[in-house]
Amino acid sequence: MAEDIQHSQKSNFNGLTKSAKSGASKKIIIKNFKDRPKLTDSYTEDTWMKLRDAVSAIQNSTSIKYNLEELYQAVENLCSYKVSPMLYKQLRQSCTESLDSLSFLKRMNRCWQDHCRQTIMIRSIFLFLDRTYVLQNSLLPSIWDTGLELFRTHIVSDGAVQSRTVEGILEQIERERNGETVDRSLLRSLLGMLSDLQVYKESFEQRFLMETNRLYAAEGQKLMQERDVPEYLHHVARRLEEENDRVISYLDQSTQKPLIATVEKQLLGEHMNTILQKGLRVLLDENRVCELTLLYELFSKVKGGLTALLQAWREYIKSFGGEIVSSPERDKEMVQELLDFKDKMDHVTQRCFQRNDSFINAMKEAFESFINKRPNKPAELIAKYVDSKLRAGNKEATEEELERILDKIMIIFRFIHGKDVFEAFYKKDLAKRLLVGKSASVDAEKSMLSKLKHECGAAFTSKLEGMFKDMELSKDIMIQFKQYMQNQSDPSNIELTVNILTMGYWPSYTPMDVHLPSEMVKLQEVFKLFYLGKHSGRKLQWQPTLGHAVLKTEFKEGKKELQVSLFQTLVLLMFNESDECSVEEIRGATGIEDGELKRTLQSLACGKARVLNKIPRGKDVEDADRFNFNADFRHKLFRIKINQIQMKETVEEQVSTTERVFQDRQYQIDAAVVRIMKMRKTLSHNLLVSELYNQLKFPVKPADLKKRIESLIDRDYMERDKENPNQYHYVA
């Protein structure tokens, strides 16, 4: 076909040239060399432009806009001026350019279009034959199919023609991929031709997919090294969009699936690990929602893509969260950072990962993994965080905001294994809030209690609920006590309020004997007589460390009320009798323990509200210091609350709470072992340990379990089998 087309075009050109030459020899006689036009660069260039246009028109089978005789004469003139070598070279170049792939494709397309028009015309003439005789003979192809078969057999089946056609199409597609503009209608027509002739897959698609694979394999390797991940992802998305557009514009629809699969494999599948290692942490750290969404969409198209992304996502959460939890210097901000991190990850799963359940579950597993790598501390800090939010004076303005924060805290709380640590610290802080009246909202307190009960069961919150019941009962008792006091013949000037606490519900407090004023002692005896008269058989134990009072004081500025702890009260009352007291004198008069006394004096003389003067001045209280009443004290408020340093958590309290949790765990392990052995009677060590892990709700090491088992054997609750040391028997 290619040779036929070329031969035909050459024959036409030769024929036209001979005709032009013949005509010129008859009509144009140049008598003298002087009659010829003068040769200039401009003349030579203009003449060649005309000749080139004529050659192009001949090759494209269009009309020539110049007179053939003039063209012939122009060639003769140029040859006479001995520029024949240049003219021949330019003619050859022009003919070569006209035979490039694009020109060939256009000719091929014209040939195909002409053939289709001819076949349609022939079919319309022989339509009756096509609808009767041909239709009745199933072995005969229709006139249209016959035309396609003839074109395929005599033209497209020619190896050179088919090869050049496919090469030309591939060249045009490669140019378009490189950013050049190509004739899409031409490509659509030629590929439609190959499809109609049923040679599309074997002649074009296989070569096309091979070239696509080669192109994108090289491009992927190059760009992965040159570009950062966000830019690379956008490039991949753009490439996929371009290839889909090619399918819509000129490729056969059947090519879409293998084409897109090839692009995805070479640009994504081959570089998944590199993309994740190089870019996922950056995208998540910078909260690049757009690129994370794109990453998820692209990876979901590649085999194993989402699995790889899921694993990298899980590892990122473990790594980032582990840094928060395992850094002691970040303890103050740990819980807030965890809440912010959880919000951020929730946002990513919802906005970027289409709320995929696998990603949500992986996030939960990762949080549970890293938050329990540091035993006890996260639980303690979460309890303190809750305390800061439920205490009076927190910055959460509305009940709705507080409720939303408590819900978020409960999500983090669910990940903790050692919930008994949380309970211990939460109970201690709740006691302070209730007893000192520091709670921001009773409704919020009860809401939190309800959430804990729903999460951990009634047994977990029974003691906490008991604390609230004690406070309610105390209010009723105090109403009755006030009525009782009104009937006394010798009413007191001091108004006494007592909270009756059930020992098992509340944290244990170290008893401390202090020297109370006689008026207070007398009131205590009156209350004791009143209470035991109503509840016989009970024992009252006073806890001065939890007491507080309101004192009326007169300064030079005027009268004020001081809201202080009981220890602060005992110290201040001494200055009713003395103008100045030493530390030793105060210690002897009040009976307050040395460390507690110094903290109390520090709060009264070194804090913001300095109602006492310390001599000499300084932040720390020493044994040699002396104190006197600060009559010049000024304050804008009438009732002044003096910070109770002793109510703040000390290191000793923290250690004490942790030790108490540890001791409680020992009891729980012992109880679980006895319970299991009582039911099973005989059990191997491994099975017993396995059962314990199932029953215990806190993390425990095998070595700790072994110690408790040994302890129970020593106490004759169980015994080892005489023949098999790893077998245990319950001792009834």
Secondary structure by P-SEA (a helix, b strand, c coil): caaaaaaaaaaaaaaaaaaaaaaaaaccccccccccccccaaaaaaaaaaaaaaaaaaaacccccccaaaaaaaaaaaaaacaaaaaaaaaaaaaaaaacaaaaaaaaaaaaaaaaaaaaaaaaaaccccccccccccccccaaaaaaaaaaacccccaaaaaaaaaaaaaaaaaaaacccccaaaaaaaaaaaaaacccccccaaaaaaaaaaaaaaaaaaaaacccaaaaaaaaaaaaaaaaaaaaccccccaaaaaaaaaaaaaccccaaaaaaccaaaaaaacaaaaaaaaaaaaaaccaaaaaaaaaaaaaaaaaaaaaaaccccccaaaaaaaaaaaaaaaaaaccccccaaaaaaaaaaaaaaaacccaaaaaaaaaaaaaaaccccccccaaaaaaaaaaaaaaaaaccaaaaaaaaaaaaaaaaaaacccccaaaaaaaaaaaaaaccccccaaaaaaaaaaaaaaaaaaaaaaaaaaccccccbbbbbbbbcccccccccbbbbbccaaaaaaaaaaaaaaaaacccbbbbbbcccccbbbbbbccccbbbbbccaaaaaaaaaaaccccccaaaaaaaccccaaaaaaaaaaaccccccccccccccccccccbbbbbcccccccccccccccccccccaaaaaaaaaaaaaaaaaaaaaaaaaaaaaaccccaaaaaaaaaacccccccaaaaaaaaaaaaaacccccccccccbbbbcc
